[in-house]
Amino acid sequence: MAGGKIRLKDVAERAGVAVNTASTILNRRPNSWASKETEGRVFAAAKELGYRPNRAAVALRSGSFKAIGLLVADLENPYFTHFSQVFGNRIGEKGYDLVIENWQTDLEREKKLLEEVVYRNVDGVVAFVSDLDGHREFLERQSKLGFPIVVLAMPGAGEAFVDVVVPDFSTGLREAATRLHELGHRRFSFLAARSKGQRVGGRPSLFGKMIEGFGDSTCEVVNCGPNILEAREVGRKILESKDRPTALVALNDLTAIGVMRAAKDLGLSIPGDVSVVGIDGIPLGEYLQVSLSTVAQSHDEMVTQAIDFLLERIEGDGNKPPQQARFSTRFIERESIGAVAK
């Protein structure tokens, strides 16, 4: 045993029980007849020796790895970091471990990881994807094979073919547009952060239509890359323009923070010279030097629903038709917006 891998047999010998007894106790099987004293001895021996069960062997015996895969777009974005933390806490309460993969806003890496994560030692996957229709063939194939996958993305064309959890931005964006208009804003820019080749989704067009609906306002959509540095650079160009917008809305909170830094670089005040709104509702936004107004997603509710959908497939009826859940957003007004200067 010295210098080698700790085996179940080593734990059993240290605890003074049979190997089958140690296995039954460590796997918390309901058919265990062991006394509390024996259970305590086995768990103590496992802890003392540093025993870790072989996940593949456990799955072979039980039919479950007791682990879930989570595929996110960018762990440098606080939205995905926060989501991962909440998800990990909740799935841990259900008795599952969490395996996180990060596609780093790289579309080729996204495709590769999505197709690989289903072959890891996991019972199911929850995945943020950039384009639901772009992965349709793969996801449909996995669904037919019975592998549990829940997707977090905007809906694709046609009927849902996997379980999907989506935010509905219409309410939050309408509240933001209405409030900014009330404050006198008429010139808007929407900073659409996305990876090269990625569809920008519905947020910019949805907000633009709301602004145009006022009849006296304009909204220009400006593209930029997905990281905060590019948001800062593009935000600076927007704010240096002769007819700069009085209000700038960003595709996500991280991009909005980059814009706020650009305004600071140029000696502009927020909200005196320009109002800034993000989307996502990351906790960090409330604690910035100028707190960030944002269209907040229902993080906790979306996590709970994604887990419920997934565990239904894993532990319940895996043959149910695909399900879709939409969660409303809300506008949170903070210090980053104000009335247009007269």
C-alpha positions in Angstrom: 0.0 0.0 0.0 2.9 2.4 0.7 3.4 4.7 -2.2 0.6 3.1 -4.2 -3.0 3.8 -4.8 -5.3 3.2 -1.9 -7.7 0.3 -2.7 -11.1 -0.6 -1.2 -9.4 -3.7 0.2 -7.0 -1.4 2.2 -9.9 0.4 3.8 -11.7 -2.8 4.7 -8.5 -4.2 6.3 -8.0 -1.0 8.3 -11.6 -1.0 9.5 -11.6 -4.7 10.2 -14.5 -5.5 7.9 -15.2 -7.5 4.7 -14.6 -5.8 1.4 -18.3 -6.1 0.5 -19.2 -4.4 3.8 -16.9 -1.5 3.2 -18.2 -1.1 -0.4 -21.9 -1.1 0.8 -21.1 1.5 3.5 -19.0 3.8 1.4 -21.5 3.8 -1.4 -24.3 4.4 1.1 -26.4 1.6 -0.3 -29.8 1.2 1.4 -29.3 -2.5 2.0 -26.5 -2.0 4.5 -27.0 -3.9 7.8 -23.9 -2.4 9.4 -24.1 -0.8 12.8 -23.4 2.9 13.2 -20.2 2.0 15.0 -19.1 -0.1 12.0 -20.0 2.6 9.5 -18.1 5.2 11.5 -15.0 2.9 11.5 -15.2 2.4 7.7 -15.6 6.2 7.0 -12.8 7.0 9.4 -10.5 4.5 7.8 -11.3 5.9 4.3 -10.6 9.4 5.5 -7.4 8.4 7.2 -6.0 6.5 4.2 -7.2 9.1 1.7 -9.3 6.6 -0.2 -11.1 7.9 -3.3 -13.5 5.5 -5.1 -12.9 4.8 -8.8 -15.7 6.8 -10.5 -15.9 4.4 -13.4 -16.2 1.4 -11.1 -18.9 3.1 -9.0 -20.8 3.8 -12.2 -20.5 0.2 -13.4 -22.0 -1.0 -10.1 -24.7 1.7 -9.6 -25.4 2.8 -13.2 -24.6 6.4 -12.3 -21.4 8.5 -12.1 -23.2 11.0 -9.8 -21.7 13.8 -11.7 -23.0 16.5 -14.0 -21.2 18.4 -16.8 -21.6 22.2 -17.1 -20.4 23.8 -20.4 -20.0 27.6 -20.1 -18.9 30.3 -22.6 -16.4 32.3 -20.6 -15.3 31.9 -17.0 -13.6 35.4 -17.2 -17.2 36.8 -17.6 -18.6 37.2 -14.0 -22.0 36.1 -15.2 -20.8 32.5 -16.0 -18.7 32.4 -12.9 -21.7 33.3 -10.7 -23.9 30.9 -12.6 -21.4 28.1 -12.1 -21.1 28.7 -8.4 -24.9 28.7 -7.9 -25.3 25.7 -10.1 -22.5 23.8 -8.3 -24.0 24.5 -4.9 -27.5 23.3 -6.0 -26.3 20.2 -7.8 -24.2 19.3 -4.8 -27.3 19.4 -2.6 -28.7 16.8 -5.0 -25.7 14.5 -4.4 -23.9 15.1 -7.7 -20.4 16.4 -8.4 -19.8 19.1 -11.0 -17.5 19.0 -14.0 -17.0 22.4 -15.6 -15.8 23.0 -19.2 -15.2 26.5 -20.6 -15.3 27.2 -24.3 -13.7 30.6 -23.9 -15.9 32.3 -26.5 -14.2 30.3 -29.2 -16.8 28.7 -31.5 -14.5 25.9 -32.7 -13.7 25.1 -29.1 -17.4 25.2 -28.2 -18.3 22.6 -30.8 -15.4 20.4 -29.8 -16.2 20.5 -26.0 -19.9 20.0 -26.5 -19.2 16.9 -28.5 -16.6 15.6 -26.0 -18.3 16.4 -22.7 -21.0 13.8 -23.2 -18.3 11.1 -23.2 -16.9 12.2 -19.9 -17.8 10.4 -16.6 -21.0 12.4 -16.3 -24.7 11.4 -16.2 -25.9 14.5 -18.1 -24.9 17.9 -19.3 -26.2 21.5 -19.0 -24.7 23.6 -21.8 -24.6 27.3 -22.7 -24.4 27.3 -26.5 -23.9 30.3 -28.9 -26.3 29.0 -31.5 -28.9 26.3 -30.8 -29.6 25.7 -34.5 -25.9 25.4 -35.2 -25.7 22.4 -32.9 -29.0 20.9 -34.0 -27.7 17.7 -35.6 -25.5 16.8 -32.7 -28.1 17.6 -30.0 -30.9 15.7 -31.9 -28.6 12.7 -32.1 -27.8 12.7 -28.4 -31.5 13.2 -27.6 -32.4 10.1 -29.6 -29.7 8.2 -27.9 -31.3 9.2 -24.5 -28.3 11.2 -23.2 -29.7 14.0 -20.9 -28.8 17.5 -22.1 -30.3 20.8 -21.1 -29.4 23.8 -23.2 -29.3 27.4 -22.1 -29.7 29.5 -25.2 -32.1 31.6 -27.2 -34.6 29.3 -29.0 -33.8 28.1 -32.5 -36.0 27.8 -35.5 -38.9 25.4 -35.3 -39.9 23.2 -32.4 -37.6 22.5 -29.5 -35.7 19.3 -29.8 -34.0 19.3 -26.4 -34.9 20.7 -23.0 -34.2 24.5 -23.2 -34.0 27.2 -20.5 -34.1 30.7 -21.9 -34.3 34.3 -20.6 -37.0 36.5 -22.0 -35.4 39.9 -22.4 -38.5 41.7 -23.6 -39.8 43.0 -20.2 -36.4 44.1 -18.9 -35.3 45.8 -22.1 -38.7 47.6 -22.4 -38.4 48.8 -18.8 -34.8 50.1 -19.5 -35.8 51.8 -22.8 -38.8 53.4 -21.2 -36.8 54.7 -18.2 -34.0 56.1 -20.4 -36.5 57.8 -22.7 -38.2 59.4 -19.6 -34.8 60.7 -18.6 -34.6 62.6 -22.0 -32.4 60.2 -24.0 -32.9 60.2 -27.7 -29.6 59.0 -29.2 -28.7 55.4 -28.2 -26.0 52.9 -29.1 -26.2 49.2 -28.5 -22.8 47.5 -28.1 -23.2 43.9 -29.4 -20.4 41.8 -28.0 -19.9 38.5 -29.8 -17.3 36.1 -31.0 -16.3 36.1 -34.7 -18.9 34.1 -36.7 -21.4 34.1 -33.8 -25.0 35.2 -34.3 -25.6 38.2 -32.1 -29.1 37.0 -31.0 -32.2 39.0 -30.4 -31.2 41.5 -27.8 -30.0 44.3 -30.1 -32.9 44.2 -32.5 -35.4 43.9 -29.7 -34.0 47.0 -28.0 -33.7 48.9 -31.3 -37.4 48.3 -32.1 -38.4 49.6 -28.7 -36.4 52.7 -29.2 -37.7 53.3 -32.7 -41.2 52.8 -31.3 -40.9 56.1 -29.4 -40.9 57.9 -32.8 -38.3 60.5 -31.8 -35.2 58.3 -31.0 -32.5 56.4 -32.8 -30.4 53.4 -31.9 -27.2 52.3 -33.6 -26.0 48.7 -33.2 -22.2 48.5 -32.9 -20.3 45.2 -32.9 -17.3 44.3 -30.8 -15.4 41.3 -29.5 -16.4 39.3 -26.5 -13.8 40.5 -24.0 -13.6 43.5 -21.8 -10.6 45.0 -23.6 -12.4 45.1 -26.9 -15.4 46.6 -25.2 -13.2 49.3 -23.8 -11.6 50.0 -27.2 -14.9 50.1 -29.2 -16.6 52.0 -26.4 -14.0 54.6 -26.6 -14.5 55.1 -30.4 -18.2 55.4 -29.9 -17.8 58.0 -27.1 -15.2 60.0 -29.1 -17.6 60.4 -32.0 -19.0 63.9 -32.8 -22.6 62.8 -32.2 -22.0 60.4 -29.4 -25.0 58.7 -27.9 -26.3 60.0 -24.6 -27.1 56.4 -23.5 -25.2 53.2 -24.3 -26.7 49.7 -23.7 -24.3 46.7 -23.8 -25.1 43.1 -24.6 -23.8 42.0 -21.2 -22.6 43.5 -17.9 -18.9 42.7 -18.7 -19.1 44.8 -21.9 -20.8 47.6 -20.0 -18.0 47.7 -17.5 -15.5 48.0 -20.4 -17.6 51.0 -21.7 -17.5 52.6 -18.3 -13.8 52.4 -18.3 -13.6 54.0 -21.8 -15.7 56.9 -20.5 -13.3 57.3 -17.6 -10.4 57.3 -20.0 -11.9 60.2 -21.9 -12.7 62.2 -18.8 -16.5 61.7 -19.3 -18.7 61.3 -16.3 -21.3 58.6 -15.8 -24.2 59.4 -15.9 -23.5 63.2 -16.4 -22.1 62.8 -20.0 -23.3 59.3 -20.9 -25.7 56.7 -19.3 -24.7 53.1 -19.4 -26.8 49.9 -19.0 -25.7 46.3 -19.0 -27.5 43.0 -19.3 -27.3 40.0 -17.0 -27.5 41.4 -13.4 -24.1 40.1 -12.1 -23.7 40.7 -8.4 -20.4 42.7 -9.0 -22.4 45.4 -10.8 -23.9 46.7 -7.6 -20.4 47.3 -6.1 -18.7 49.3 -8.8 -17.6 52.8 -8.0 -20.5 53.9 -10.1 -23.1 51.1 -9.7 -24.2 49.5 -12.9 -27.9 49.7 -14.1 -28.7 46.4 -15.6 -31.4 44.1 -17.2 -31.2 41.3 -14.7 -31.8 37.6 -15.5 -33.4 35.3 -13.0 -30.2 33.4 -12.1 -31.5 31.2 -9.2 -34.7 30.3 -10.9 -32.9 29.4 -14.2 -30.4 27.2 -12.3 -33.2 25.4 -10.5 -35.2 24.8 -13.7 -32.1 23.5 -15.6 -31.4 21.1 -12.8 -35.0 20.0 -12.5 -35.2 19.3 -16.3 -31.9 17.4 -16.2 -32.6 15.2 -13.1 -36.0 14.4 -14.6 -34.2 12.9 -17.5 -31.6 11.1 -15.4 -33.7 9.9 -12.5 -37.3 10.0 -13.9 -38.9 9.8 -17.3 -36.2 10.2 -20.0 -38.8 9.8 -22.8 -40.8 13.0 -22.1 -41.2 15.4 -25.1 -38.6 18.3 -25.1 -39.5 21.0 -22.6 -38.9 24.8 -22.7 -38.9 27.3 -19.8 -38.7 31.0 -20.2 -37.8 33.4 -17.4 -38.6 37.1 -17.4 -36.0 39.8 -16.8 -36.3 43.0 -14.9 -34.6 46.4 -15.1 -32.6 47.4 -12.0 -31.9 51.2 -12.0 -28.6 52.2 -10.3 -26.2 55.1 -10.5 -25.0 54.6 -14.1 -28.0 56.3 -15.6 -29.4 59.8 -15.3 -31.2 62.6 -17.0 -29.7 64.1 -20.2 -27.9 67.4 -19.4 -29.8 70.5 -20.5 
